[in-house]
Amino acid sequence: MVKKNQEVKHVVVHLPFHVMGMISFAISILGLFLSYVIPFLLQIIALILGHMALKDFNAQPDRYSGKGFVTASLIISYVIIGLYLFAIFVFGAGLLGLIGLLSR
């Protein structure tokens, strides 16, 4: 209980960002722009780092901040890999169709 003349101090604790999580986010964003040059490589690195950082977050939730960045990096990496696999499938199906038409 606070008395009338007593001063109240508020302490704000800023948790440090998880470094591996921030690196994962940076690599996944970089992979958005360089994925045409280096397909899959940056996204796979971002996925590995992101899952390692998420494991740390779940083990010690009150030690780090920036879980949203890790989640965003995982979502971005999975979406880019999914789009690449879809593009490869569509291109492969089109190529097989073209070969089928030419072989008649």
DSSP file (Angstrom, degrees, kcal/mol; ACC not computed):
  #  RESIDUE AA STRUCTURE BP1 BP2  ACC     N-H-->O    O-->H-N    N-H-->O    O-->H-N    TCO  KAPPA ALPHA  PHI   PSI    X-CA   Y-CA   Z-CA
    1    1 A M              0   0    0      0, 0.0     2,-0.5     0, 0.0     0, 0.0   0.000 360.0 360.0 360.0 139.0    0.0    0.0    0.0
    2    2 A V        -     0   0    0      2,-0.0     2,-0.1     4,-0.0     6,-0.1  -0.786 360.0-142.1 -96.5 127.2    1.3    3.5   -0.9
    3    3 A K    >   -     0   0    0     -2,-0.5     3,-0.9     4,-0.1    -1,-0.0  -0.355  29.8-100.5 -81.6 169.8    1.2    6.2    1.7
    4    4 A K  T 3  S+     0   0    0      1,-0.3    -1,-0.1    -2,-0.1    -2,-0.0   0.874 118.8  31.9 -62.1 -43.6    0.4    9.8    0.9
    5    5 A N  T 3  S+     0   0    0      2,-0.1     2,-0.3     0, 0.0    -1,-0.3   0.314  93.5 113.6 -98.5   7.4    4.0   11.2    0.8
    6    6 A Q    <   -     0   0    0     -3,-0.9     2,-0.3     1,-0.0    -4,-0.0  -0.633  64.4-129.1 -86.6 136.6    5.6    8.0   -0.5
    7    7 A E        -     0   0    0     -2,-0.3     2,-0.5    -5,-0.0    -4,-0.1  -0.653  15.4-144.7 -85.6 137.2    7.2    8.1   -4.0
    8    8 A V        -     0   0    0     -2,-0.3     2,-0.5    -6,-0.1    -6,-0.0  -0.894  12.2-161.1-104.6 127.0    6.2    5.3   -6.4
    9    9 A K        -     0   0    0     -2,-0.5     2,-0.5     2,-0.0    -2,-0.0  -0.905   3.5-153.7-110.1 134.5    8.9    4.1   -8.7
   10   10 A H        -     0   0    0     -2,-0.5     2,-0.6     2,-0.0    -2,-0.0  -0.910   6.1-158.9-106.6 130.5    8.1    2.1  -11.9
   11   11 A V        -     0   0    0     -2,-0.5     2,-0.6     2,-0.0    -2,-0.0  -0.943   2.2-162.1-112.2 122.5   10.7   -0.2  -13.2
   12   12 A V        -     0   0    0     -2,-0.6     2,-0.6     2,-0.0    -2,-0.0  -0.915   6.4-155.6-105.8 122.6   10.5   -1.2  -16.9
   13   13 A V        -     0   0    0     -2,-0.6     2,-0.7     2,-0.0    -2,-0.0  -0.870   2.5-159.2-101.6 120.2   12.4   -4.3  -17.8
   14   14 A H        -     0   0    0     -2,-0.6    51,-0.1    51,-0.0    -2,-0.0  -0.879  11.2-146.7 -99.5 117.2   13.4   -4.5  -21.5
   15   15 A L        -     0   0    0     -2,-0.7    49,-0.1    49,-0.1     2,-0.1  -0.583  23.3-110.7 -79.8 144.2   14.2   -8.0  -22.5
   16   16 A P        -     0   0    0      0, 0.0    49,-2.0     0, 0.0     2,-0.1  -0.419  32.6-106.4 -73.4 149.9   16.9   -8.5  -25.1
   17   17 A F  B     -a   65   0A   0     47,-0.2     2,-0.6    -2,-0.1    49,-0.2  -0.436  36.8-105.1 -68.9 149.3   16.0   -9.6  -28.6
   18   18 A H     >  -     0   0    0     47,-1.4     4,-2.1     1,-0.2     5,-0.2  -0.697  29.0-152.0 -77.1 118.1   17.0  -13.2  -29.4
   19   19 A V  H  > S+     0   0    0     -2,-0.6     4,-2.5     1,-0.2     5,-0.2   0.905  93.3  49.8 -63.1 -44.2   20.0  -12.8  -31.7
   20   20 A M  H  > S+     0   0    0      1,-0.2     4,-2.2     2,-0.2    -1,-0.2   0.874 110.5  51.9 -63.8 -35.6   19.4  -16.0  -33.6
   21   21 A G  H  > S+     0   0    0      2,-0.2     4,-2.1     1,-0.2    -1,-0.2   0.890 110.0  47.9 -66.6 -39.4   15.8  -15.1  -34.1
   22   22 A M  H  X S+     0   0    0     -4,-2.1     4,-2.5     2,-0.2    -2,-0.2   0.880 111.7  49.9 -69.5 -37.4   16.7  -11.7  -35.5
   23   23 A I  H  X S+     0   0    0     -4,-2.5     4,-2.6     2,-0.2    -2,-0.2   0.903 109.7  52.1 -65.8 -39.9   19.3  -13.2  -37.8
   24   24 A S  H  X S+     0   0    0     -4,-2.2     4,-2.2    -5,-0.2    -2,-0.2   0.908 110.5  47.9 -60.7 -42.9   16.7  -15.7  -39.0
   25   25 A F  H  X S+     0   0    0     -4,-2.1     4,-2.2     2,-0.2    -2,-0.2   0.920 112.1  49.1 -64.7 -44.0   14.3  -12.9  -39.7
   26   26 A A  H  X S+     0   0    0     -4,-2.5     4,-2.5     1,-0.2    -2,-0.2   0.903 112.2  48.1 -63.4 -41.3   16.9  -10.9  -41.6
   27   27 A I  H  X S+     0   0    0     -4,-2.6     4,-2.5     2,-0.2    -1,-0.2   0.884 110.3  51.4 -68.1 -37.6   17.9  -14.0  -43.7
   28   28 A S  H  X S+     0   0    0     -4,-2.2     4,-0.9     2,-0.2    -1,-0.2   0.895 112.5  46.0 -67.8 -37.6   14.3  -14.8  -44.5
   29   29 A I  H >X S+     0   0    0     -4,-2.2     4,-0.9     2,-0.2     3,-0.5   0.912 113.6  49.1 -68.0 -41.7   13.7  -11.2  -45.7
   30   30 A L  H >X S+     0   0    0     -4,-2.5     4,-2.1     1,-0.2     3,-0.6   0.878 106.6  57.4 -62.5 -37.3   17.0  -11.3  -47.7
   31   31 A G  H 3X S+     0   0    0     -4,-2.5     4,-0.9     1,-0.2    -1,-0.2   0.761  95.8  64.4 -65.9 -24.9   15.8  -14.6  -49.1
   32   32 A L  H << S+     0   0    0     -4,-0.9    -1,-0.2    -3,-0.5    -2,-0.2   0.894 113.3  32.8 -61.3 -39.0   12.7  -12.9  -50.5
   33   33 A F  H << S+     0   0    0     -4,-0.9     3,-0.3    -3,-0.6    -2,-0.2   0.745 126.5  39.4 -92.2 -26.0   14.8  -10.8  -52.7
   34   34 A L  H >X S+     0   0    0     -4,-2.1     4,-2.9     1,-0.2     3,-0.8   0.289  82.3 102.4-105.6   9.7   17.7  -13.2  -53.5
   35   35 A S  T 3< S+     0   0    0     -4,-0.9    -1,-0.2     1,-0.3    -2,-0.1   0.719  79.3  56.2 -69.0 -18.2   15.6  -16.4  -53.8
   36   36 A Y  T 34 S+     0   0    0     -3,-0.3    -1,-0.3     2,-0.1    -2,-0.1   0.753 113.9  39.8 -81.2 -23.4   15.8  -16.2  -57.6
   37   37 A V  T <4 S+     0   0    0     -3,-0.8    -2,-0.2     1,-0.2    -1,-0.1   0.891 132.8  21.2 -87.1 -46.8   19.6  -16.2  -57.4
   38   38 A I  S  X S-     0   0    0     -4,-2.9     4,-0.7    -7,-0.1    -1,-0.2  -0.744  85.2-158.1-123.1  80.3   20.0  -18.7  -54.6
   39   39 A P  T  4  -     0   0    0      0, 0.0     2,-1.2     0, 0.0    -3,-0.1  -0.355  68.1 -10.6 -67.1 139.8   16.9  -20.8  -54.5
   40   40 A F  T  > S+     0   0    0      1,-0.1     4,-2.5    -9,-0.1     5,-0.2  -0.057 109.4  94.1  72.0 -32.1   16.0  -22.6  -51.2
   41   41 A L  H  > S+     0   0    0     -2,-1.2     4,-2.1     1,-0.2     5,-0.2   0.940  88.8  38.6 -62.4 -53.0   19.4  -22.0  -49.5
   42   42 A L  H  X S+     0   0    0     -4,-0.7     4,-2.4     1,-0.2    -1,-0.2   0.876 116.6  52.4 -66.4 -36.1   18.6  -18.9  -47.6
   43   43 A Q  H  > S+     0   0    0      2,-0.2     4,-2.3     1,-0.2    -1,-0.2   0.896 109.3  49.1 -67.7 -38.7   15.1  -20.1  -46.7
   44   44 A I  H  X S+     0   0    0     -4,-2.5     4,-2.3     2,-0.2    -2,-0.2   0.903 111.7  49.1 -67.4 -40.2   16.5  -23.4  -45.3
   45   45 A I  H  X S+     0   0    0     -4,-2.1     4,-2.5    -5,-0.2     5,-0.2   0.921 111.9  49.2 -62.5 -43.2   19.1  -21.5  -43.2
   46   46 A A  H  X S+     0   0    0     -4,-2.4     4,-2.5     1,-0.2    -2,-0.2   0.871 110.1  51.6 -64.5 -37.0   16.3  -19.2  -41.9
   47   47 A L  H  X S+     0   0    0     -4,-2.3     4,-2.5     2,-0.2     5,-0.2   0.925 110.9  47.1 -65.1 -44.1   14.1  -22.2  -41.1
   48   48 A I  H  X S+     0   0    0     -4,-2.3     4,-1.9     2,-0.2    -2,-0.2   0.951 116.6  42.9 -63.6 -48.8   16.9  -23.9  -39.1
   49   49 A L  H  X S+     0   0    0     -4,-2.5     4,-2.4     1,-0.2    -1,-0.2   0.891 114.0  52.7 -64.6 -38.7   17.8  -20.8  -37.2
   50   50 A G  H  X S+     0   0    0     -4,-2.5     4,-2.5    -5,-0.2    -1,-0.2   0.903 109.6  47.0 -65.1 -42.0   14.1  -19.9  -36.6
   51   51 A H  H  X S+     0   0    0     -4,-2.5     4,-1.8     2,-0.2    -1,-0.2   0.861 112.0  51.0 -69.2 -34.0   13.3  -23.3  -35.2
   52   52 A M  H  X S+     0   0    0     -4,-1.9     4,-1.7    -5,-0.2    -2,-0.2   0.915 112.6  46.2 -66.7 -41.3   16.3  -23.2  -32.9
   53   53 A A  H  X S+     0   0    0     -4,-2.4     4,-2.4     2,-0.2    -2,-0.2   0.892 110.8  52.5 -67.4 -39.1   15.3  -19.7  -31.7
   54   54 A L  H  X S+     0   0    0     -4,-2.5     4,-2.4     1,-0.2    -1,-0.2   0.863 106.4  54.0 -65.2 -34.8   11.7  -20.8  -31.2
   55   55 A K  H  X S+     0   0    0     -4,-1.8     4,-1.8     2,-0.2    -1,-0.2   0.908 108.8  48.8 -63.9 -41.5   12.9  -23.7  -29.1
   56   56 A D  H  X S+     0   0    0     -4,-1.7     4,-2.5     2,-0.2    -2,-0.2   0.907 110.5  51.4 -63.2 -41.6   14.8  -21.3  -26.9
   57   57 A F  H  < S+     0   0    0     -4,-2.4    -2,-0.2     1,-0.2    -1,-0.2   0.925 111.2  46.6 -60.9 -44.7   11.7  -19.1  -26.6
   58   58 A N  H  < S+     0   0    0     -4,-2.4    -1,-0.2     1,-0.2    -2,-0.2   0.829 114.1  48.3 -69.4 -30.3    9.6  -22.0  -25.5
   59   59 A A  H  < S+     0   0    0     -4,-1.8    -1,-0.2     1,-0.2    -2,-0.2   0.879 130.7  17.5 -75.5 -38.1   12.2  -23.2  -23.0
   60   60 A Q    >X  +     0   0    0     -4,-2.5     3,-1.5    -5,-0.2     4,-0.7  -0.665  69.3 168.8-134.5  77.4   12.7  -19.8  -21.4
   61   61 A P  T 34 S+     0   0    0      0, 0.0     3,-0.1     0, 0.0    -1,-0.1   0.733  76.9  51.9 -68.6 -21.6    9.8  -17.5  -22.3
   62   62 A D  T 34 S+     0   0    0      1,-0.2    -5,-0.1     3,-0.0     3,-0.1   0.314  98.8  66.2 -96.9  10.6   10.7  -14.8  -19.9
   63   63 A R  T <4 S+     0   0    0     -3,-1.5     2,-0.3    -6,-0.2    -1,-0.2   0.787 101.5  33.7 -98.5 -32.7   14.3  -14.4  -21.0
   64   64 A Y     <  -     0   0    0     -4,-0.7     2,-0.3   -49,-0.1   -47,-0.2  -0.798  58.5-154.3-124.5 161.9   14.0  -13.0  -24.6
   65   65 A S  B     +a   17   0A   0    -49,-2.0   -47,-1.4    -2,-0.3    -3,-0.0  -0.823  63.7  70.1-123.5 170.8   11.7  -10.8  -26.6
   66   66 A G     >  +     0   0    0     -2,-0.3     4,-1.3   -49,-0.2     3,-0.5   0.737  44.2 144.9  95.3  26.4   11.0  -10.7  -30.3
   67   67 A K  H  > S+     0   0    0      1,-0.2     4,-2.4     2,-0.2     5,-0.2   0.816  70.5  62.0 -66.1 -28.4    9.1  -14.0  -30.7
   68   68 A G  H  > S+     0   0    0      1,-0.2     4,-2.5     2,-0.2    -1,-0.2   0.863 100.1  53.1 -64.2 -35.9    7.0  -12.3  -33.4
   69   69 A F  H  > S+     0   0    0     -3,-0.5     4,-2.3     2,-0.2    -1,-0.2   0.900 109.8  48.0 -65.1 -40.0   10.1  -11.8  -35.5
   70   70 A V  H  X S+     0   0    0     -4,-1.3     4,-2.1     2,-0.2    -2,-0.2   0.925 112.5  48.4 -66.5 -44.1   10.9  -15.5  -35.3
   71   71 A T  H  X S+     0   0    0     -4,-2.4     4,-2.4     1,-0.2    -2,-0.2   0.910 112.0  49.9 -62.4 -42.0    7.3  -16.5  -36.1
   72   72 A A  H  X S+     0   0    0     -4,-2.5     4,-2.8     1,-0.2     5,-0.2   0.893 109.2  51.4 -64.0 -39.8    7.3  -14.1  -39.1
   73   73 A S  H  X S+     0   0    0     -4,-2.3     4,-2.3     2,-0.2    -1,-0.2   0.893 110.6  48.7 -66.3 -37.7   10.6  -15.5  -40.4
   74   74 A L  H  X S+     0   0    0     -4,-2.1     4,-2.5     2,-0.2     5,-0.2   0.921 113.0  47.3 -66.1 -42.9    9.3  -19.1  -40.2
   75   75 A I  H  X S+     0   0    0     -4,-2.4     4,-2.4     2,-0.2     5,-0.2   0.938 113.3  48.1 -63.8 -46.3    6.1  -18.1  -42.0
   76   76 A I  H  X S+     0   0    0     -4,-2.8     4,-2.5     1,-0.2     5,-0.2   0.922 113.3  47.8 -60.4 -44.7    8.0  -16.2  -44.7
   77   77 A S  H  X S+     0   0    0     -4,-2.3     4,-2.4    -5,-0.2     5,-0.2   0.922 112.9  47.1 -65.3 -44.5   10.4  -19.1  -45.2
   78   78 A Y  H  X S+     0   0    0     -4,-2.5     4,-2.4     1,-0.2    -1,-0.2   0.894 113.0  49.6 -64.6 -38.6    7.7  -21.8  -45.4
   79   79 A V  H  X S+     0   0    0     -4,-2.4     4,-2.6    -5,-0.2    -2,-0.2   0.927 111.7  47.8 -66.4 -43.9    5.6  -19.7  -47.9
   80   80 A I  H  X S+     0   0    0     -4,-2.5     4,-2.3     2,-0.2    -2,-0.2   0.918 113.5  47.3 -64.3 -42.8    8.6  -19.0  -50.2
   81   81 A I  H  X S+     0   0    0     -4,-2.4     4,-2.5    -5,-0.2    -1,-0.2   0.907 112.4  50.5 -64.8 -40.5    9.6  -22.7  -50.2
   82   82 A G  H  X S+     0   0    0     -4,-2.4     4,-2.3    -5,-0.2    -2,-0.2   0.906 110.3  49.2 -63.1 -41.9    6.0  -23.7  -50.8
   83   83 A L  H  X S+     0   0    0     -4,-2.6     4,-2.5     2,-0.2    -2,-0.2   0.889 111.0  50.5 -65.4 -38.5    5.7  -21.2  -53.8
   84   84 A Y  H  X S+     0   0    0     -4,-2.3     4,-2.6     2,-0.2    -2,-0.2   0.930 110.9  47.6 -64.2 -44.6    9.0  -22.6  -55.2
   85   85 A L  H  X S+     0   0    0     -4,-2.5     4,-2.2     1,-0.2    -2,-0.2   0.895 112.6  50.0 -64.0 -38.2    7.8  -26.1  -55.0
   86   86 A F  H  X S+     0   0    0     -4,-2.3     4,-2.6     2,-0.2    -1,-0.2   0.918 111.3  48.7 -64.3 -43.2    4.5  -25.2  -56.6
   87   87 A A  H  X S+     0   0    0     -4,-2.5     4,-2.8     1,-0.2     5,-0.2   0.899 111.0  50.0 -64.2 -40.6    6.3  -23.3  -59.4
   88   88 A I  H  X S+     0   0    0     -4,-2.6     4,-2.6     2,-0.2    -1,-0.2   0.908 111.8  48.7 -63.4 -41.0    8.6  -26.3  -60.0
   89   89 A F  H  X S+     0   0    0     -4,-2.2     4,-2.6     2,-0.2    -2,-0.2   0.931 113.9  45.2 -64.5 -45.7    5.5  -28.6  -60.1
   90   90 A V  H  X S+     0   0    0     -4,-2.6     4,-2.4     2,-0.2    -2,-0.2   0.923 115.3  47.1 -65.1 -44.3    3.7  -26.4  -62.6
   91   91 A F  H  X S+     0   0    0     -4,-2.8     4,-2.4    -5,-0.2    -2,-0.2   0.912 113.7  48.5 -63.4 -42.0    6.8  -25.9  -64.7
   92   92 A G  H  X S+     0   0    0     -4,-2.6     4,-2.5    -5,-0.2    -2,-0.2   0.901 111.9  48.5 -65.2 -41.3    7.5  -29.6  -64.7
   93   93 A A  H  X S+     0   0    0     -4,-2.6     4,-2.2     2,-0.2    -1,-0.2   0.899 113.1  48.2 -66.1 -39.3    3.9  -30.5  -65.6
   94   94 A G  H  X S+     0   0    0     -4,-2.4     4,-2.3     2,-0.2    -2,-0.2   0.892 111.5  49.9 -66.5 -39.0    3.9  -28.0  -68.4
   95   95 A L  H  X S+     0   0    0     -4,-2.4     4,-2.3     2,-0.2    -2,-0.2   0.908 111.1  48.6 -66.2 -42.1    7.2  -29.3  -69.7
   96   96 A L  H  X S+     0   0    0     -4,-2.5     4,-2.2     2,-0.2    -2,-0.2   0.890 111.4  50.9 -65.0 -37.8    5.9  -32.9  -69.6
   97   97 A G  H  X S+     0   0    0     -4,-2.2     4,-2.0     2,-0.2    -2,-0.2   0.901 110.3  49.0 -64.5 -40.2    2.8  -31.8  -71.5
   98   98 A L  H  X S+     0   0    0     -4,-2.3     4,-2.1     2,-0.2    -2,-0.2   0.892 110.7  49.6 -66.4 -40.3    4.9  -30.0  -74.1
   99   99 A I  H  X S+     0   0    0     -4,-2.3     4,-1.5     1,-0.2    -1,-0.2   0.888 109.8  52.7 -65.6 -37.7    7.1  -33.1  -74.6
  100  100 A G  H  < S+     0   0    0     -4,-2.2     4,-0.3     1,-0.2    -2,-0.2   0.884 110.3  47.4 -63.9 -38.8    3.9  -35.2  -74.9
  101  101 A L  H >< S+     0   0    0     -4,-2.0     3,-0.8     1,-0.2    -2,-0.2   0.874 112.4  49.0 -70.1 -36.7    2.5  -32.9  -77.6
  102  102 A L  H 3< S+     0   0    0     -4,-2.1    -1,-0.2     1,-0.2    -2,-0.2   0.746 103.6  61.0 -75.0 -22.6    5.8  -32.9  -79.5
  103  103 A S  T 3<        0   0    0     -4,-1.5    -1,-0.2     1,-0.2    -2,-0.2   0.526 360.0 360.0 -84.4  -3.3    6.2  -36.6  -79.4
  104  104 A R    <         0   0    0     -3,-0.8    -1,-0.2    -4,-0.3    -2,-0.1   0.477 360.0 360.0 -76.7 360.0    3.0  -37.3  -81.4
